[in-house]
């Protein structure tokens, strides 16, 4: 597995914006798919958004129209632009990469807190 490193989390007021980024190190080939998941306190980890190598995206219903996922395949990076943040978006956000053979890599997570 290749380490994934997230950055960009923090505290933001409701209605605010944040941009999360995820980079990989020591890897020269691109993942089949990359994505963002989140886990709120006391809840299971859930998918937020994914993007394949062809650029196909999928979003959780709760973030559609507010979040945008993008990736740079050459650099094996993926970003998540989050707008109109709500308190219910508060969670630890994890970056995920899925290899062509199906194996999965995870980052350590970055905290996002939405509160006034």
N, C-alpha and C positions, 0 to 999 in steps of 0.2 A: 504494500500500500504506500501511496505517496502522500506526504503531509500536505494538508490544505490549511491555509492560514487566513482567517477572517479578520476584517478590520472595519471600522466605521460605526460601530454601535455607540450608544450613549443615551442621555436623557433629553427628551424633547417634549414640548407642550403639545396638547391635542391640536390637530390641524397642521402641525409642523411637518418637516421633511428630514429624511436621513438617506444616506447612500451607503450601502454595504458593499464591500469588495472582498473577493476571495482570490488568493494567488496560490500557485503550486510551485514547489521547488524540486529540482532534481528530476524533472520529467520532461522528455522531449516530444512524446507523442500526445495527441489530444485525446481527451475523454470522449466516449460516445455521447454522453449527456452530462450536464451539470445542473445543479439546482440549489434551492434554498429551502430549508425546513425550519420549523420553530417549535419550541416547547415552553409552554407557559407553566407557572408553578401549579403542581397538582394535576397536570394534564399530560396526555400522551403527545409525543412528537408528531407533528403533522406537516404535510407538504405545503409549501407556500407557492413556489413557482419552479418550473423546470424548463430547460432549453436543450434541444438536441444539437448534434453537430451540423445538421442541415438548417438550424435556426427555428425549428418548430417549437412553439412555446405552449405551456399550460399553466393556468393559475387556479389557485383556490378561489371559490366563489366570493369569499369574504374580502379578497384583496383586488379583485378585478376592477380595472379602471383607476386604481390608486397606486399599484405597484407595477414596475416594469423591470423585467429581467433582460440582461444582455450579456454577451460573452465575446471574448477575443480568443479565437481558437489558436492562433499562432502563439499567444502568450499563456494559454491555458488559464485564463482568468474569467471570472464571472462576477457580475455586479447586480445589485438589486436597488433600484431607485424607489424609495417609499415616500409617497405624498399623502396628504390628508390623514395623517396618523391618528389613531384612536387609542384610548386606554386599553382596549382589548387586543391591540397589537403587541402589547408588552410581553416579552418572551426572550429566551435565548435563541438566537438565530444561528443555524448550522449550515455550512456549505457542504455540498455532496458532489462527488464525481463518480460516474459509473463507467467502468471500462467496457470495451467491446466484448470481453468475455463474461461480463455480468458482475465482476467484482466491484465492490463499492468502497470508496474512501470518504472519510469525514474529517472536518475540522474540529477544533476545540470549542467553537462557539463564540459568539459575541452578544453581549446583552443590549437589548433595546428596552428602554422604559419610557412610556408615554404618560405623562402626568403633569398636572398644573400645580 
